[in-house]
């Protein structure tokens, strides 16, 4: 008595059918499952934007320390060297100077680590912490214009978002050699304006409701870098996407 089985031809036909079905369904599956890094980036950007507006518009946290002879406020904006007088910020010595904003921001987030602060808190400073979603936030603030008066000072804060956290080995943003980056850059100015500081992040922000890292996102990032001639100059990147969008019309 012989057992009935599959012939080699039948197995090959079955495998071919499975291959065709997989090729058809794979793109659909990719459009269902969000990309982790893009989802985290959009979430972090929206969180930072919302909290920045709330913090800077709170008069208990940011106010003028006094007025000069022209009646102008001497200390205002993101880097106002004034410590808030309300809890829990009033007991946090980090909540002043160039570290003031990220220190206050850390009180509004669900943290998975302690807040680490370095720098002299007057001309430069670095604040780092990790949130519960695994993102390592690093705020580097530096003076970009030195005058005698506080009103004349200009600062810039570069925020590095490390999606894999602190212990993940090699870190990099998007470029020709790293098409699957784990870091993104955001830049904050004195008035709380936030801009993308890398090409892929800027590309993501052009289509923030689609949380899938599509081929189009990376193609746009490559186009931005080509147009800007650089991937480390936020102003040139912003000019590049403006020109690209203008040419699409």
Residue pairs with C-beta under 8 A, 6 or more apart in sequence:
6 14
30 212
31 212
33 212
34 211
34 212
35 211
35 212
35 213
36 163
37 163
37 181
37 182
37 213
38 204
38 211
38 212
38 213
38 217
39 211
40 133
40 134
40 135
40 161
40 163
41 161
41 163
41 184
41 201
41 204
42 204
42 205
42 208
42 211
43 133
44 135
44 137
44 161
44 184
45 186
45 194
45 196
45 201
45 205
45 208
46 208
47 109
48 105
48 159
48 186
48 194
49 194
51 105
51 108
51 109
52 101
52 105
52 188
52 192
52 194
53 192
54 108
55 61
55 62
55 101
55 104
55 105
55 108
56 62
56 77
56 78
56 191
56 192
60 84
60 85
60 86
61 84
61 86
61 89
61 104
62 76
62 77
62 80
62 82
63 76
63 80
63 82
64 73
64 74
64 75
64 76
64 80
65 73
65 74
65 75
65 80
65 81
65 82
66 73
66 74
66 75
67 73
67 74
68 74
68 151
72 151
74 149
74 150
74 151
75 81
75 82
75 150
75 151
77 190
77 191
77 192
78 100
78 101
78 155
78 157
78 188
78 189
78 190
78 191
78 192
79 97
79 98
79 100
79 101
79 141
79 153
79 155
79 190
80 100
81 96
81 97
81 100
81 122
81 150
82 96
82 100
83 89
83 90
83 93
83 95
83 96
83 100
84 90
84 95
84 104
88 107
89 95
89 103
89 104
89 107
92 103
92 107
94 100
94 103
94 115
94 117
94 121
94 127
95 103
95 104
96 121
97 121
97 122
97 125
98 119
98 121
98 122
98 123
98 124
98 125
98 141
98 143
98 155
98 157
99 117
99 119
99 121
99 125
99 127
99 139
99 141
101 139
101 157
101 188
102 127
102 137
102 139
102 141
102 157
103 115
103 117
103 127
106 115
106 127
106 129
109 129
109 131
110 131
110 132
111 129
111 130
111 131
111 132
112 130
112 131
112 132
112 134
113 129
113 130
113 166
114 129
115 127
115 128
115 129
116 126
116 127
116 128
116 129
117 125
117 126
117 127
118 125
118 126
119 125
119 126
119 141
123 142
123 143
123 146
124 140
124 141
124 142
124 143
125 139
125 140
125 141
126 138
126 139
126 140
126 141
127 138
127 139
128 136
128 137
128 138
128 139
129 136
129 137
130 136
130 137
130 165
130 166
131 137
134 163
134 164
134 165
135 161
135 162
135 163
135 165
136 160
136 161
136 162
136 164
136 165
136 166
137 159
137 160
137 161
137 162
138 159
138 160
138 162
139 157
139 158
139 159
140 157
140 158
140 159
140 160
141 155
141 156
141 157
141 158
142 155
142 156
142 158
143 153
143 154
143 155
144 154
144 155
144 156
145 152
145 153
145 154
146 153
147 153
154 190
155 190
156 187
156 188
156 189
157 187
157 188
158 185
158 186
158 187
158 197
159 185
159 186
159 187
159 188
160 183
160 184
160 185
161 183
161 184
161 185
161 186
162 168
162 171
162 182
162 183
163 182
163 183
163 184
164 171
164 182
168 182
171 182
171 183
172 178
172 181
172 182
172 183
173 181
173 183
173 184
173 185
173 198
173 200
173 231
174 181
174 198
174 199
174 200
174 201
174 218
174 221
174 231
175 181
175 199
175 225
175 231
176 222
179 218
181 198
181 200
183 198
184 196
184 197
184 198
184 200
184 201
185 196
185 197
185 198
185 201
185 234
186 194
186 195
186 196
186 197
186 201
187 194
187 195
187 196
187 197
187 234
188 194
189 195
195 234
195 238
196 202
196 204
196 205
196 234
196 237
196 238
197 232
197 234
197 237
198 231
198 237
199 221
199 222
199 224
199 225
199 228
199 231
199 237
200 217
200 218
200 221
202 221
202 224
202 237
202 238
202 241
203 217
203 218
203 220
203 221
203 224
204 217
206 220
206 241
206 245
207 216
207 217
220 244
223 244
224 237
224 240
224 241
224 244
225 231
225 240
227 240
227 241
227 243
227 244
228 236
228 237
228 239
228 240
229 236
230 236
230 237
231 237
